[in-house]
Each structure stands twice: as C-alpha cells, then as structure tokens.
Amino acid sequence: MCTDRRDFLRFSAAAAGFSVLSSMTPDVFAEAQQSNPPEAIRRLRPMTNGLAPISVNERQARIEKARKLMRDSRIDAVYIEPGTSMLYYTGMRWGTSERMFAMVIPAKGEIAWVCPKFEEERARELITMGTDIRTWEEDESPYQRVVEILRDRGVRTGTVGIEERVRFFLYDGIHQAAPALKFVSATPVTAGCRMFKSPAEIALMQLANDITIEAYKATRASMTEGMTQGEFAGNCAAAFRALGAPGGGIFVSFGKYTAFPHGSSTPQRLKEGDVVLMDGGCGVEGYQSDITRTFVFGKPTDRQRKIWDLEKKSQDAGFAAAKVGAPCEAVDAAARKVITDAGFGPDYKVPGLPHRTGHGIGMDGHEWTNFVRGNKTPIQPGMCFSDEPTIVIYGEFGIRLEDCLYITENGPKFFTKQSESIDEPF
C-alpha cells in the first residue's frame, strides 16, 4: 500500500536518462552535482532553519494510541522492522539486512528491541525510547528473542500484528518459533495512527511543500532551449540542496512524452513550444511533499490552453468534493466527471484520466488512503492527500496538476497555492 512514486522512479529513471536524484546514471548524476548552478539557484538560501522536529512526547503519545488500536483490534503486540513506521513511533533510523533488527510494541508493557549483539553499543546510542534490548549472537536465533519478549509480557498465545513492510523471512521465522500465536496484519494499528496527522506533522509537511515550490520556481527560471532532462532535474536537485532539503528531486518530461504519467525511456531535449511536466518533492524531518506542475516552454497553443484549463477544472472539482464525512471515492468521481463530460475516457481509458485522482501522503510519499473508485473510507480531519487528476493524450501531450491537501474540521485546505493558468504555474 505505502509505495512512493519516487522510489518506483529510482528504477525506471536510470534507464530513461532522466532522474530522481538518487537514481541517476553516472553522466546525469554528474550534471546534478554541477559546481556552477544557474543564478536563480545560486540566490536560494536554506528554509529549514528553526524547524521544530517531532517531540519525544508526541512519539510516546503515538505508542499509546497504537496500544488503544491494538486493544480495539484484539492484537496483543505489533512487530516492526526498520522503516517508516519504526521512525514514526520512535525516531529510530536503522538499515535493513539479513540480520534481524526490530522492535515490538506490546498492548501491555514496555516496548522492546531485538538487535545483533555486535551492534548493541551502536543501537544503545540511537535508541531513545525503551530500555529492553534483547541481543543475539551470530550462532543464535533472533526469532527466539522475539518469542521471549512476548512471553515476558504474557503473550504465549494470542495475536501478533506484523507491520506491512516486514520481510517474509522474518515473519516466517517468528511463526516457526511461536506456532501457537496467530499472526495478522498490523495495518489497522499503523495506518490507524499514521493516517491522521498532528499539527506538528502538518507544519513539517507545509515546510516541505513551501521548499518544493521555491525549488520549482528556480528550476523553471533556469530553463534553456536544448537542455536535457538530466540537466533540468540536476538544476532542481541543486535547488533543493540550496534550500536545505538535500535528496529532494523530480522527474521531468518534455513534449509528447508528458503523456506518459511516470515518464518515458526516450532521451529528450527541450525545444520551443514543448509542454513541460515536473513531478517530485522533498522530505523535511521525514515528511514528504509531492507536487506536479505542467506548463509550456514558450507560447502555449490554443489546444494546450484548453486542455490545461480542463485539468485545472478537474482538480478544483476534486478539492471541492473532499468534504469531511464524504467517501474518498467521491473525490475521484468528481474530478473524473469533469474530464469525461468533456469527451475523454470514459473510466480509465485514454485519452483521459488513466489513474486514481489522489493518494495519501505523510512520511511516505504514497500511503493510506486513496482517492479512488470503490474506496468508501470516510474523509476525516487530519488526513492528507494529493489531488492530481491527469489528462493523458498519447502522441500529443499530457497535463497533470498536483497539489497536496490536508483535511481540517471545516474541510480541505491546500498546502500550496494552485497554478492560476498555464502562463502562471506557480
């Protein structure tokens, strides 16, 4: 469920000759690391000074909420390995390997950690929540350590939730070591916490969005005829670094290749009259932005204006439908209706809108839940989504406008100022 478009593009972009920064081929990566960026980028200054990270108290409150959700779902403990959920609950960053490093959140009792013995000292430097650290030597079973943690908290039978990104061999090892336990998805707990953002989380997401818009403006100002996608993306990566968000980046398409929602493998050079689509964002303290802007290099044609205006109308319709209590699918239906009423589609057919209207966003670029047909989940305060209908016309061009929004008690609010026209995309 929680897949990030930029993660996906790490693999596809390298073959295409364009990039999200971390996926660049060597020649494109060199372009991104240019020592003499354009003037518009050299003028940028960091925007992250004074940001407020998530507090320990807030993380402790998240664990308490998880315990309540566990009791509601009759889950006795949740098993989590390194990744977004571990970071969310504890602030702990740790890489994954074939060696188990994990945490267990019990419904009752102290959280506990499982760690390779030779990594114990490093782990103790980093762990700020919980003091129960169970270690295992190279010739011992880490699965038994998990069983011991559960038994010490009274869980000899019952139900253990497995966080959705836990690798199968870890789940299987625990299952073999504790056959009396029942194993279920922990998503009702993890999504039940992470789907609803606090004011502190909203503030970090707001900053990530503000940085992204400034990076995009500077990148657009650096455009020159004949530049490659790699040069364009490299300028944007340099802009993110200058603004204090290293690792931020985009993928970009020119001309007819903007009709490919996630880009084309064909190398491209910018020319007068091309539609330009840039899609990406950055992270601030782990919280993501995701913004798409589409405009024309030069003077737009009447056709380009007409389709751009239709896309804007569709995005506005989706936003208006994002009312508290409405089902998530209502947003997709409203945005899609604008496009199909104009003669495109129907449904997911192209020319038209071939994908859902939006996705959840937070610490992962894509997370729970989606603006998609069939999703009856009620829209509730604290939820965050992208609003990004796309009009795809293969052989001609594509238009996508993407802004993220958060739900307040009074309805939706965008993190960013929307594009006003094809001439004023920022």
Secondary structure, 3 states (H helix, E strand, C coil): CCCCHHHHHHHHHHHHCCCCHHHCCHHHHHHHCCCCCCHHHHCCCCCCCCCCCCCHHHHHHHHHHHHHHHHHHCCCEEEECCCHHHHHHHCCCCCCCCCCCEEEEECCCCCEEEEEHHHHHHHHHHCCCCCEEEEECCCCCHHHHHHHHHHHCCCCCEEEEECCCCCHHHHHHHHHHCCCEEEEECHHHHHHHHCCCCHHHHHHHHHHHHHHHHHHHHHHHCCCCCCEHHHHHHHHHHHHHHCCCCCCEEEEEEHHHHHCCCCCCCCCECCCCCEEEEEEECEECCEECCEEEEEECCCCCHHHHHHHHHHHHHHHHHHHHCCCCCECHHHHHHHHHHHHHCCCCCCCCCCECCCCCEEECCCCCCEEEEECCCCCCECCCCCEEEECCEEEECCCEEEECEEEEEEECCEEEECCCCCCECCECC
